[in-house]
Amino acid sequence: MKTKHAEVVADLQERLRKGFYRVGQQLPSEPLLAQEYGVAYMTVRRAITTLVEQGVLYRVRGRGTYVAEPSPQSHLPSIGLLLLRNWHSIDPFYFPPLVSGFVEFAQTEGFQVHLADRSEPLLELLKFNELHIRAVACIILEHDDLTDADDLLDRGVAVVAINNYGGLRRVTSVSPNNRRGAYDATKVLLDLGHREFAFLAGPKHNVDAIERRKGYEAALKEAGKSVRSSIVVETGFKEETGYEQGRELIRTGKLPTAVVSASDLPAIGFMKALREEKILVPQDVSVFGFGDFRLSGYTNPALTTVKLALDEIGRRAADALITQHRGGRIETVRIDCPIVWRESVAAACR
């Protein structure tokens, strides 16, 4: 959903594009525009500032705001987003909404976004340097990703981490509350009477996976359950490994009544393995995912999960980076991960 500020910016941009205001023409005063749009004066003030930064308007002290001569896109200020190697093909559910949210917000604020990945880390960092980009958001998925963030800081570039930074420098981070989300999911299952658990763990060195496992274990400990008594299987973030581990767990005869997954994808694979053996979800086994990826509502049964608001994370990261670029600062942001109730979870029946 667009903010009031974004709506005003978009409408003024459309008016300018259609020639509603001519080059050199003075715009109505900000109080009049605020009245017309039905928003606060400061909302219009911020929108006008955004368009001035874009170079489509200019202010004359004591006289008002005017339409500027069209200028090339390259004159817009730029920020960078540093992604993983082959990010567009690694995970079609994680990266696209995050990137879209980031780019959309930045463009609304009058910034160009340059995307780079870590296929050639040093060259990509130099590319940012050559483009005179002084602010970059870095996606941190593993501890090794901190190196690039630190290198940028050493070059005098402002950095915002997407996910927990975890390094020694003072860096603003924007991250999902993974630990709380996994804790809440496990607590729901405990409250529904489940006492036998399995956890489908993500990649060993992945920041998100580590935090989600900690949340799962914290809920079990709080309930007085030994973490050792639960089954932890390594599935990564893939459907096929969830399926394979599901088949193996069924073969051992140690199937629990509740499964918490670090991602929707292995949870979906796990449910396929159960279905093939005529084991019912949620009557025999409850399954809880993490991510709320778009296919999760189309499984049979539909997957109860924890929402990962990736577009919101992208927007908030862009906001934090632009604020820093303008000389301000936003403290570390933690995005809530609420539960999305569907059909794959029910009370324990054994």
C-alpha positions as CSV (number, residue, x, y, z in Angstrom):
1,M,0.0,0.0,0.0
2,K,1.4,3.4,-1.0
3,T,1.9,6.1,1.7
4,K,0.1,9.4,1.4
5,H,3.5,10.9,0.5
6,A,4.0,8.4,-2.3
7,E,0.5,9.1,-3.6
8,V,1.0,12.8,-3.8
9,V,4.4,12.3,-5.5
10,A,2.9,9.9,-8.1
11,D,0.0,12.3,-8.8
12,L,2.2,15.3,-9.2
13,Q,4.5,13.3,-11.5
14,E,1.5,12.3,-13.6
15,R,0.3,15.9,-13.9
16,L,3.8,17.0,-15.0
17,R,4.0,14.2,-17.5
18,K,0.6,15.2,-19.0
19,G,1.6,18.9,-19.2
20,F,-0.9,20.0,-16.5
21,Y,1.9,22.4,-15.4
22,R,4.1,24.0,-18.0
23,V,7.9,24.5,-17.7
24,G,8.5,27.6,-15.7
25,Q,5.0,27.7,-14.3
26,Q,4.5,28.2,-10.6
27,L,2.7,25.4,-8.7
28,P,0.0,26.2,-6.2
29,S,1.3,26.8,-2.7
30,E,2.0,23.9,-0.5
31,P,-1.0,24.7,1.9
32,L,-3.3,24.8,-1.1
33,L,-2.0,21.5,-2.4
34,A,-2.4,20.0,1.1
35,Q,-6.0,21.1,1.1
36,E,-6.6,19.7,-2.4
37,Y,-5.1,16.3,-1.6
38,G,-6.6,16.2,1.9
39,V,-3.3,15.5,3.6
40,A,-1.0,17.2,6.1
41,Y,1.1,20.2,5.0
42,M,4.3,18.3,5.9
43,T,3.2,15.5,3.6
44,V,3.0,17.9,0.6
45,R,6.2,19.6,1.7
46,R,8.0,16.3,1.7
47,A,6.6,15.4,-1.7
48,I,7.7,18.7,-3.2
49,T,11.2,18.1,-1.8
50,T,11.3,14.7,-3.4
51,L,10.4,16.2,-6.8
52,V,12.9,19.0,-6.4
53,E,15.6,16.3,-5.7
54,Q,14.4,14.6,-8.9
55,G,15.1,17.8,-10.8
56,V,11.6,18.2,-12.1
57,L,10.8,21.2,-9.8
58,Y,12.8,24.0,-8.3
59,R,12.2,26.4,-5.5
60,V,12.8,30.1,-5.5
61,R,13.2,31.5,-2.0
62,G,10.3,33.7,-1.0
63,R,8.5,33.1,-4.3
64,G,7.4,29.5,-4.5
65,T,8.0,26.3,-6.5
66,Y,8.3,26.1,-10.3
67,V,8.4,23.4,-13.0
68,A,12.0,22.8,-14.2
69,E,13.3,22.1,-17.6
70,P,13.4,18.3,-18.2
71,S,16.7,16.8,-17.3
72,P,18.3,13.4,-18.1
73,Q,17.6,10.4,-15.8
74,S,21.3,10.3,-15.1
75,H,21.1,13.5,-13.1
76,L,19.0,11.7,-10.4
77,P,20.9,10.8,-7.2
78,S,21.8,7.1,-7.0
79,I,21.9,4.4,-4.3
80,G,23.0,0.8,-4.7
81,L,21.7,-2.6,-3.7
82,L,24.3,-5.4,-3.4
83,L,22.8,-8.8,-3.9
84,L,24.0,-12.4,-4.0
85,R,25.5,-14.0,-7.1
86,N,22.8,-15.2,-9.5
87,W,20.2,-13.8,-7.1
88,H,17.5,-13.8,-9.9
89,S,17.7,-17.5,-10.3
90,I,18.6,-18.7,-6.7
91,D,15.2,-18.1,-5.1
92,P,12.2,-16.8,-7.1
93,F,10.2,-16.2,-3.9
94,Y,12.8,-14.4,-1.7
95,F,14.6,-11.8,-3.8
96,P,12.1,-10.4,-6.3
97,P,9.6,-8.9,-3.8
98,L,12.5,-7.5,-1.7
99,V,14.2,-5.9,-4.7
100,S,10.8,-4.5,-6.0
101,G,10.0,-3.0,-2.6
102,F,13.4,-1.4,-2.4
103,V,13.4,0.0,-6.0
104,E,9.8,1.2,-5.8
105,F,10.4,3.2,-2.6
106,A,13.7,4.7,-3.9
107,Q,12.1,5.8,-7.2
108,T,9.3,7.5,-5.3
109,E,11.9,9.4,-3.4
110,G,13.6,10.5,-6.6
111,F,16.6,8.1,-6.5
112,Q,17.9,5.7,-9.2
113,V,18.9,2.2,-7.9
114,H,21.9,0.4,-9.3
115,L,21.8,-3.4,-8.7
116,A,25.0,-5.4,-8.3
117,D,25.8,-8.9,-7.2
118,R,28.7,-10.6,-5.6
119,S,29.9,-12.6,-8.7
120,E,33.0,-10.3,-8.8
121,P,32.9,-8.6,-5.4
122,L,35.9,-6.2,-5.8
123,L,34.8,-5.2,-9.3
124,E,31.2,-4.6,-8.1
125,L,32.4,-2.4,-5.3
126,L,34.6,-0.5,-7.7
127,K,31.6,-0.1,-10.0
128,F,29.7,1.6,-7.1
129,N,32.7,3.8,-6.6
130,E,32.9,4.8,-10.3
131,L,29.2,5.6,-10.4
132,H,29.8,7.9,-7.4
133,I,27.3,5.9,-5.3
134,R,27.7,6.9,-1.7
135,A,25.0,4.7,-0.1
136,V,24.5,1.0,-0.6
137,A,22.2,-1.6,1.0
138,C,23.8,-5.0,1.4
139,I,21.8,-8.2,1.7
140,I,23.4,-10.3,4.5
141,L,22.5,-14.0,4.4
142,E,25.8,-15.5,5.8
143,H,28.6,-14.2,7.9
144,D,30.9,-14.0,4.9
145,D,28.7,-11.3,3.4
146,L,29.9,-8.9,6.1
147,T,33.2,-8.5,4.2
148,D,31.6,-6.5,1.4
149,A,29.7,-4.3,3.8
150,D,32.9,-3.6,5.7
151,D,34.8,-2.9,2.5
152,L,32.2,-0.4,1.5
153,L,32.4,1.3,4.9
154,D,36.2,1.5,4.5
155,R,35.6,3.4,1.2
156,G,33.4,6.0,3.0
157,V,30.2,4.6,1.6
158,A,27.0,4.7,3.8
159,V,25.8,1.1,4.4
160,V,22.5,-0.4,5.5
161,A,22.3,-4.1,6.1
162,I,19.3,-6.1,5.0
163,N,19.2,-8.7,7.8
164,N,21.2,-8.7,11.0
165,Y,24.6,-7.1,10.4
166,G,26.4,-9.0,13.2
167,G,29.7,-7.3,12.6
168,L,31.8,-4.9,14.7
169,R,30.9,-1.6,13.0
170,R,27.9,0.6,13.7
171,V,25.6,-0.3,10.8
172,T,21.8,0.1,10.6
173,S,20.1,-3.1,9.8
174,V,16.6,-3.9,8.6
175,S,15.5,-7.5,9.2
176,P,12.6,-9.7,9.8
177,N,12.0,-10.8,13.4
178,N,12.8,-14.4,12.5
179,R,13.4,-15.6,16.0
180,R,10.0,-14.3,17.3
181,G,8.2,-15.7,14.2
182,A,9.5,-19.2,14.8
183,Y,8.9,-18.9,18.5
184,D,5.3,-17.9,17.9
185,A,4.7,-20.8,15.5
186,T,6.1,-23.3,18.0
187,K,4.2,-21.8,20.8
188,V,0.9,-22.2,18.8
189,L,1.6,-25.9,18.4
190,L,2.5,-26.4,22.0
191,D,-0.8,-24.6,23.0
192,L,-2.6,-27.0,20.7
193,G,-1.3,-29.9,22.8
194,H,1.6,-31.1,20.6
195,R,4.5,-32.6,22.5
196,E,6.4,-34.4,19.7
197,F,8.3,-32.1,17.3
198,A,10.5,-32.0,14.3
199,F,12.3,-29.0,12.9
200,L,13.2,-28.7,9.2
201,A,16.3,-26.6,9.5
202,G,17.6,-24.3,6.8
203,P,21.2,-23.9,5.6
204,K,23.7,-24.2,8.5
205,H,25.3,-20.8,7.9
206,N,22.2,-18.9,6.8
207,V,21.4,-15.9,9.1
208,D,17.6,-16.4,8.8
209,A,17.8,-20.1,9.4
210,I,19.9,-19.7,12.5
211,E,17.5,-17.2,14.0
212,R,14.5,-19.3,13.3
213,R,16.0,-22.3,14.9
214,K,16.8,-20.3,18.0
215,G,13.2,-19.2,18.2
216,Y,11.9,-22.7,17.9
217,E,14.3,-24.0,20.6
218,A,13.4,-21.1,22.9
219,A,9.7,-22.0,22.8
220,L,10.4,-25.6,23.6
221,K,12.7,-24.7,26.5
222,E,10.1,-22.3,27.9
223,A,7.6,-25.2,27.8
224,G,10.0,-27.4,29.8
225,K,10.7,-29.6,26.8
226,S,14.2,-30.8,26.1
227,V,15.4,-29.5,22.8
228,R,17.3,-32.8,22.4
229,S,14.0,-34.7,22.4
230,S,12.9,-32.9,19.2
231,I,14.1,-34.1,15.8
232,V,16.1,-31.7,13.7
233,V,16.7,-32.5,10.0
234,E,18.8,-30.5,7.6
235,T,16.6,-29.6,4.6
236,G,18.0,-26.3,3.4
237,F,15.4,-24.1,1.7
238,K,14.4,-26.5,-1.0
239,E,11.2,-28.5,-1.7
240,E,13.1,-31.6,-2.8
241,T,15.2,-31.8,0.4
242,G,12.0,-31.4,2.5
243,Y,10.5,-34.3,0.5
244,E,13.5,-36.5,0.9
245,Q,13.8,-35.9,4.6
246,G,10.1,-36.5,5.0
247,R,10.4,-39.9,3.4
248,E,13.4,-40.8,5.6
249,L,11.6,-39.7,8.8
250,I,8.5,-41.8,7.8
251,R,10.8,-44.8,7.2
252,T,12.3,-44.6,10.7
253,G,8.8,-44.7,12.3
254,K,9.6,-41.6,14.5
255,L,7.2,-39.3,12.9
256,P,6.1,-36.5,15.4
257,T,2.7,-34.9,15.6
258,A,4.1,-31.4,14.7
259,V,6.6,-30.1,12.2
260,V,8.0,-26.6,12.2
261,S,9.9,-25.6,9.1
262,A,12.5,-22.8,8.6
263,S,10.9,-22.1,5.2
264,D,7.7,-22.8,3.3
265,L,9.5,-24.7,0.6
266,P,10.8,-27.7,2.5
267,A,7.5,-27.8,4.4
268,I,5.7,-28.2,1.1
269,G,8.1,-31.0,0.1
270,F,7.6,-32.7,3.5
271,M,3.8,-32.6,3.0
272,K,4.1,-34.3,-0.3
273,A,6.0,-37.2,1.3
274,L,3.3,-37.5,4.0
275,R,0.6,-37.5,1.3
276,E,2.2,-40.3,-0.6
277,E,2.1,-42.4,2.5
278,K,-1.5,-41.6,3.2
279,I,-0.5,-39.7,6.4
280,L,-3.0,-36.9,6.8
281,V,-2.2,-33.2,7.4
282,P,-3.3,-31.9,9.9
283,Q,-5.2,-34.8,11.3
284,D,-2.0,-36.9,11.8
285,V,0.7,-34.3,11.6
286,S,0.5,-30.5,11.8
287,V,2.9,-28.6,9.5
288,F,4.0,-25.0,10.0
289,G,5.9,-23.1,7.3
290,F,7.9,-19.8,7.3
291,G,7.7,-17.2,4.5
292,D,4.1,-17.1,3.3
293,F,5.4,-17.4,-0.3
294,R,2.6,-17.1,-2.9
295,L,2.3,-20.9,-3.6
296,S,1.7,-21.6,0.2
297,G,-2.0,-20.8,-0.1
298,Y,-2.4,-23.3,-3.0
299,T,-1.1,-26.4,-1.4
300,N,-3.4,-29.2,-0.3
301,P,-4.0,-28.5,2.5
302,A,-3.1,-24.8,2.4
303,L,0.0,-24.2,4.5
304,T,-0.2,-22.4,7.8
305,T,2.9,-20.2,8.0
306,V,4.7,-17.2,9.3
307,K,4.7,-14.1,7.1
308,L,8.0,-12.8,5.8
309,A,7.1,-9.3,4.6
310,L,9.9,-9.0,2.0
311,D,8.5,-6.1,0.1
312,E,8.2,-4.2,3.4
313,I,11.8,-5.1,4.3
314,G,12.9,-3.7,0.9
315,R,10.9,-0.4,1.4
316,R,12.2,0.1,4.9
317,A,15.8,-0.6,3.9
318,A,15.5,2.0,1.1
319,D,14.0,4.5,3.5
320,A,16.8,3.9,6.0
321,L,19.5,4.2,3.3
322,I,18.0,7.4,1.8
323,T,17.6,8.9,5.2
324,Q,21.3,8.2,5.9
325,H,22.3,9.6,2.5
326,R,20.5,12.8,3.4
327,G,22.4,13.1,6.6
328,G,19.9,11.5,9.0
329,R,19.9,8.2,10.7
330,I,17.3,5.4,11.4
331,E,18.0,3.0,14.1
332,T,17.9,-0.7,13.5
333,V,14.5,-1.9,12.2
334,R,12.9,-5.2,13.1
335,I,9.9,-6.2,10.9
336,D,7.2,-8.3,12.6
337,C,6.5,-11.8,11.2
338,P,2.8,-12.5,12.0
339,I,1.1,-15.9,11.7
340,V,-0.9,-16.6,8.6
341,W,-3.6,-19.2,9.5
342,R,-4.6,-21.8,6.9
343,E,-5.4,-25.5,7.0
344,S,-2.2,-27.4,7.9
345,V,-2.3,-27.0,11.6
346,A,-4.7,-28.6,14.1
347,A,-4.9,-29.8,17.8
348,A,-2.8,-32.9,18.7
349,C,-4.9,-36.1,18.4
350,R,-2.3,-38.5,19.9
